[in-house]
């Protein structure tokens, strides 16, 4: 898997390079500032990009802007964004153009090597990977929404879905059967008013839609 990394912290950047290469991946290019990111992505067209949200020169949202611009130029480009803190507006903006091949992780997650690599591979394959802490914060902050009608178990299932887990993993995590998970997911979609004819990444798109804007289907 070919990867482009954008991270201004030299220690973390080199750590990512070492981690990825030792795991059998190819680092096609690295960027240390915001203006370097888009040209690197357009030149190398990697299988996945790992981008820090805040990059020089302003340390505001250069990485996010580059990710959005790159996905406009290279539709479907898988992008895994790293952030120091939970930034709801950044997560929502990143996901506003669709959820396929997108991830948003806190930087602390990189230290959990297996989790990080699993998230990276999931994003590269067109899936979604949201940091559990990001999902938790988003769910807590949403009030007066269709999410309020969900039972505690349905919210647990929704949270795990938003993290990108499949039914088997959800069942193992909650120690229930896959049939029970399917039933909970069906209830979630029913309560959120989602038509059964939705196609594509229906489960992930639905979860992210309501994490971004719980009033979107009201």
C-alpha positions as CSV (number, residue, x, y, z in Angstrom):
1,X,0.0,0.0,0.0
2,X,1.4,3.4,-1.0
3,X,1.0,6.2,1.5
4,X,1.6,9.9,1.6
5,X,2.2,11.4,5.0
6,X,1.7,15.1,6.0
7,X,2.8,15.9,9.5
8,X,4.8,18.9,10.8
9,X,6.1,17.2,13.9
10,X,9.4,15.6,12.7
11,X,9.4,13.0,15.4
12,X,5.9,11.8,14.7
13,X,6.4,12.0,11.0
14,X,9.5,9.8,11.1
15,X,7.7,7.5,13.5
16,X,4.9,7.1,11.0
17,X,7.3,6.4,8.2
18,X,9.1,3.7,10.3
19,X,5.9,2.2,11.4
20,X,4.4,2.0,7.9
21,X,7.5,0.7,6.2
22,X,8.2,-1.9,8.8
23,X,4.6,-3.1,8.3
24,X,5.2,-3.6,4.6
25,X,3.8,-0.4,3.2
26,X,5.5,2.1,0.9
27,X,5.7,5.8,1.9
28,X,5.6,7.6,-1.4
29,X,6.2,11.1,0.0
30,X,6.1,13.1,3.1
31,X,5.0,16.8,3.6
32,X,5.9,19.1,6.5
33,X,3.8,22.1,5.6
34,X,0.4,22.7,4.3
35,X,1.4,24.0,0.8
36,X,3.3,20.8,0.2
37,X,0.4,18.4,0.7
38,X,-1.8,18.8,-2.4
39,X,1.1,18.7,-4.9
40,X,2.4,15.5,-3.3
41,X,-1.0,13.9,-3.4
42,X,-1.6,14.9,-7.0
43,X,1.8,13.7,-8.1
44,X,1.9,10.3,-6.3
45,X,-1.9,9.5,-6.1
46,X,-1.4,7.2,-3.1
47,X,-3.6,4.4,-2.0
48,X,-4.2,6.4,1.2
49,X,-3.1,9.7,2.7
50,X,-2.4,10.3,6.4
51,X,-2.7,14.0,7.2
52,X,-2.4,16.1,10.3
53,X,-5.3,18.7,10.6
54,X,-3.1,21.6,11.7
55,X,-0.1,22.3,9.6
56,X,2.3,25.2,9.0
57,X,2.2,28.0,8.1
58,X,-0.9,29.0,10.2
59,X,-1.5,25.8,12.2
60,X,-5.2,26.1,11.7
61,X,-6.7,23.7,9.2
62,X,-4.2,23.3,6.3
63,X,-4.3,19.5,6.4
64,X,-8.1,19.4,6.3
65,X,-8.2,21.9,3.4
66,X,-5.7,19.8,1.5
67,X,-7.7,16.7,2.1
68,X,-10.9,18.3,0.8
69,X,-9.1,19.8,-2.2
70,X,-7.4,16.5,-3.0
71,X,-10.7,14.6,-2.9
72,X,-12.2,17.0,-5.3
73,X,-9.3,16.5,-7.7
74,X,-9.0,12.7,-7.0
75,X,-12.5,11.5,-6.3
76,X,-12.6,8.8,-3.7
77,X,-9.0,9.3,-2.5
78,X,-8.8,7.6,0.9
79,X,-7.8,10.0,3.6
80,X,-7.0,9.4,7.3
81,X,-6.9,12.6,9.2
82,X,-5.1,12.9,12.5
83,X,-5.9,15.5,15.2
84,X,-4.6,16.3,18.6
85,X,-8.1,17.0,20.0
86,X,-11.7,16.2,19.2
87,X,-12.7,19.0,16.8
88,X,-16.4,18.5,15.9
89,X,-16.4,21.1,13.1
90,X,-13.4,19.5,11.4
91,X,-14.9,16.0,11.6
92,X,-18.2,17.2,10.2
93,X,-16.6,19.1,7.4
94,X,-14.4,16.3,6.4
95,X,-17.4,13.9,6.2
96,X,-19.7,16.4,4.5
97,X,-18.7,15.1,1.0
98,X,-19.4,11.4,1.8
99,X,-17.9,8.9,4.1
100,X,-16.3,6.4,1.8
101,X,-12.6,6.1,2.4
102,X,-12.4,8.5,5.3
103,X,-11.0,8.4,8.8
104,X,-10.6,10.8,11.7
105,X,-8.3,9.7,14.5
106,X,-6.8,11.3,17.5
107,X,-3.0,11.2,17.5
108,X,-2.9,9.2,20.6
109,X,-4.4,6.3,18.6
110,X,-1.1,6.1,16.5
111,X,0.6,4.7,19.6
112,X,-1.8,1.8,19.6
113,X,-0.2,0.3,16.5
114,X,-2.6,-2.5,15.7
115,X,-5.6,-0.2,16.0
116,X,-4.0,2.5,13.9
117,X,-2.9,0.0,11.1
118,X,-6.4,-1.5,11.2
119,X,-8.0,1.9,10.7
120,X,-5.6,2.8,7.9
121,X,-6.3,-0.4,6.0
122,X,-10.0,0.0,6.5
123,X,-9.9,3.5,5.1
124,X,-7.7,2.5,2.2
125,X,-10.2,-0.2,1.3
126,X,-13.0,2.4,1.1
127,X,-14.3,2.1,4.6
128,X,-14.6,4.5,7.5
129,X,-12.7,4.8,10.7
130,X,-13.8,7.3,13.4
131,X,-11.9,7.5,16.7
132,X,-14.0,6.1,19.5
133,X,-13.5,9.3,21.5
134,X,-14.6,11.4,18.5
135,X,-17.8,9.4,18.2
136,X,-18.5,9.6,21.9
137,X,-18.0,13.4,21.9
138,X,-20.3,13.8,18.9
139,X,-23.0,11.6,20.4
140,X,-22.9,13.5,23.7
141,X,-23.1,16.9,22.1
142,X,-26.1,16.1,20.0
143,X,-29.3,17.0,21.8
144,X,-33.0,17.0,20.8
145,X,-32.4,14.8,17.8
146,X,-33.7,11.4,16.5
147,X,-30.8,9.8,18.3
148,X,-32.7,10.5,21.6
149,X,-35.2,7.8,20.6
150,X,-32.6,5.1,20.5
151,X,-32.2,2.6,23.4
152,X,-28.8,2.4,25.2
153,X,-28.0,-0.8,23.3
154,X,-28.9,0.8,20.0
155,X,-26.7,3.7,20.8
156,X,-23.9,1.3,21.5
157,X,-24.4,-0.4,18.2
158,X,-24.6,3.0,16.4
159,X,-21.3,4.0,18.1
160,X,-19.5,0.9,16.9
161,X,-21.0,1.3,13.5
162,X,-19.6,4.8,13.3
163,X,-16.2,3.5,14.2
164,X,-16.4,1.4,11.1
165,X,-16.9,-2.1,12.6
166,X,-18.7,-4.8,10.9
167,X,-21.5,-6.9,12.4
168,X,-19.2,-9.7,13.5
169,X,-17.0,-7.3,15.4
170,X,-19.9,-5.5,16.9
171,X,-21.4,-8.9,18.1
172,X,-18.1,-9.9,19.6
173,X,-17.6,-6.5,21.4
174,X,-21.1,-6.5,22.9
175,X,-21.1,-10.3,23.5
176,X,-24.4,-10.8,21.5
177,X,-25.3,-12.8,18.4
178,X,-24.9,-11.3,14.9
179,X,-28.7,-11.8,14.5
180,X,-29.2,-9.5,17.5
181,X,-26.9,-6.9,16.0
182,X,-28.8,-7.0,12.7
183,X,-32.0,-6.5,14.6
184,X,-30.6,-3.5,16.5
185,X,-29.2,-2.0,13.3
186,X,-32.7,-2.4,11.7
187,X,-34.2,-0.6,14.6
188,X,-31.7,2.2,14.4
189,X,-32.4,2.8,10.7
190,X,-36.2,2.6,11.4
191,X,-36.0,5.2,14.2
192,X,-33.8,7.5,12.1
193,X,-36.3,7.4,9.3
194,X,-34.0,5.9,6.7
195,X,-35.7,4.2,3.8
196,X,-34.8,0.6,3.2
197,X,-33.9,1.4,-0.4
198,X,-30.8,3.3,0.5
199,X,-27.8,1.8,-1.3
200,X,-24.0,1.9,-1.0
201,X,-22.4,2.4,2.4
202,X,-25.9,2.9,3.8
203,X,-25.0,2.1,7.4
204,X,-22.0,4.3,7.6
205,X,-23.5,7.2,5.6
206,X,-26.6,7.1,7.9
207,X,-24.5,7.2,11.1
208,X,-22.3,10.0,9.8
209,X,-25.3,12.0,8.6
210,X,-26.7,12.0,12.0
211,X,-23.4,12.7,13.7
212,X,-23.0,15.7,11.5
213,X,-26.6,17.0,11.5
214,X,-29.2,15.2,13.5
215,X,-32.0,17.3,12.0
216,X,-31.1,16.4,8.4
217,X,-34.0,13.9,8.0
218,X,-36.5,15.7,10.2
